[in-house]
Amino acid sequence: MSAFAGAVLPGAAWAGAQKEEPLADSVRGALSAAVANRAPPKPSFENTELRLAYLRWLGEMSARLKKRKSDHTTRVEFLETVWYESKRAGLDTALVLGLIQVESGFRKYAISSAGARGYMQVMPFWARLIGGGEALRLFHMQTNLRFGCVILRHYLDIERGDLFMALGRYNGSRGKPDYPRLVFGARKYWEYRVSPAA
């Protein structure tokens, strides 16, 4: 376990300074479609090797997450959903896990001082702008992870692929280094290295 894994304050929820910005109708429509509530399917793979690689990743991440989520079924469902939603949004899964660690410490019902909610600390205004207005839904695991990944993808697109700036925008601290550094540091713990076959 890396020294960083426990370095983020367990009770802190970092987001909440996300800025509500005007969205063009086309952007709002695209984001609304992206968060439409469809449950993630069970993953399917082109071949056995890819399936085995996914199962090895799932086993390793489950072991790393066990201290924070003790129930095996809950932990696996969470990891399956993070994997799916991060891939769906074109994001690095380790980055999303690192962001969740920094944002909420993997607490489903975390609320920041500004009212950001859930695992990925989604601000309630996003529910109004692109999700039908029900902010309580942001405590639903899959809804929260989908919103968070879609929002981060949106910020990454606005920042033309600059992850440092996109993370700052996600946190409401655009251009300041503290938050991106925390997420990048946490990401290292969640990176999965495939070991050579024995």
N, C-alpha and C positions, 0 to 999 in steps of 0.2 A: 504494500500500500504506500502510495506516495505521501510525502509530508504535507502536500497541499490538500489532500482529500479532506482533512479535518480543519483546514485553516479558515475556511469561510464560516463566519458566525452562524451557528445553527438556528438561531431565532430571527436572524435578519431576513428581510425580504427587500431586494434591491430595486426592483423596477418602481414604477409609480410616477416617474417624472416623464414618461412618454408624453409627447405633445400631440394633441389632437390637431391635425392639419387638414385643410380642405382637400377633398379628393375629387378629381374629375369624375363625371358620371361613368365613363368607361372603366376607370380604375376601380371605382366602388362596385360596379357590376362584376368585374373580374374577381375582385377579392370576395365578394358575396358568393359567387359560384365556387370559389376555392375552399370556402369554409362550410359549404353545404354539408349537412350532417349525414354522411354515409359512413357506416362502420367499416373499419379496415378489414379487408378480406384476409383469410389465412394466406400466408405467402406461398407462391408456387415458384418453382425453379426449373430452369431449362435442363438441368442435369443433376445427378446425384452429388457430384462434387460441390456444386454451389449450395445445395441443400445442407450438406454436411458442414460446410464452412459457416453457414448461417446458424446452425445448431451449436457449433463450437462457440461462436460469438455469443449466442444467447446464454449458454452455460457459464462462460467466463464473466459476462456482465452481471448475470444473476448472482454469482458468488461475490462480486465486488459490491453489489447493491444490498446484500443480505442484512447488513447492520442497520440500514435505513428503512428497509421494507422486509420485515421478518416472514410474512406469509408468502409461501412459494407461488401460489396461484396468482395472487395480486401482483407480485414482483414480475412474473413472466408476462402477464397481460400488459403491464405497464411497459416493459421493454419491447414487446412485440409492437405496441402502439407507437412508441417513440421511433422505433426502426422504420415502421411504415410511413409515419407522418413526415419524418425527416427526409426519407427517400422521395416521397411524393412531392415535397417542396424543393427538392434538389439541394438539400443541405447535408453536411457531414454529421452523421449520427453522434459521434464523439463530441462535436461542438454543441449539439443540442443538449446532450446529457450534461456537459460542463455548464451550459447556460442555466439549466434547471437546478443544478447544484448551487450555483451562485444565487439565483433568483429566489428559490424557495427552500433549499435544503431537502428537496424531494417531498415536501409537505403539500398534500392535496388541497388543504383548506387555508394555506398561507394567504394573508392579506397585508399589503404594505400600508404605510402611513397615508399614502395617497389613494388607497382603495384598489390597487392592482390585485388580481386574484389568481389563486391556484398555482400549479406547478411552474408555469412560465410567466406568471405575474402579468396577466393580460388586463389592461385597463378597461373598465366597464364601457367607456365610450365606443370601443370597438364592437361590442355587442349591438349597440344602437346603429352604428354606421354600416356594418356589413353582416350582422348576424340575427336580425329580427328583434333586437331590443331586450332580450331576456338575460340580464347580467348574471343571474343565479346559475345559468347554464355553464358559466365559466368555471364552475367547480367540478363539472363533469370531466373525467379524465381525458377522454378522446376529444371532446370539444375544446378543452383548454390547450391540449397539445397541438391540435389542428390550427387553432387561432394563432398560437405562438409561432409555429413554423411558417404559416402563411404571412404573418406580419414581418418576421425576420427576413423572409424571402423578398417581400415588398421593399423593405429598407435596403436590402442588398442590391436590388435592382435600381432603386433611386440613387444609391451611392456608386453605381456602375461597377459592382463587384468588390468594392473596398470593404472588407470585413471589419476592419478596425472602426471605420466610420459608421457602418451599419449597426454594429453592436452599441456604439455610443448613442445612436439615434434610438435604438430599442430601449436603452436605459434612460434616455432623456438627458444624456451628458455628452452629446456629439462633440467630438474633437478633444475630449479629455481622456487621459490614458488609464485611469484607475479601473474602471469597469471592464473595458476590453482585456486588460492584463489579467484580471481575476478570471474571466471566462476562458482565456487562452490557457492559463495555468490549470484550471479545473479540467479542461479538455484533455490535457496530457494523461490524466488518470484514467480516462474513459477510452483512450485509443487502444485499438485491438491489433496486436501484431500476430500475424499468422506465423507459427513456428514451422520450420521445415518438417516434412513427414519423416518419421523415424524409420 
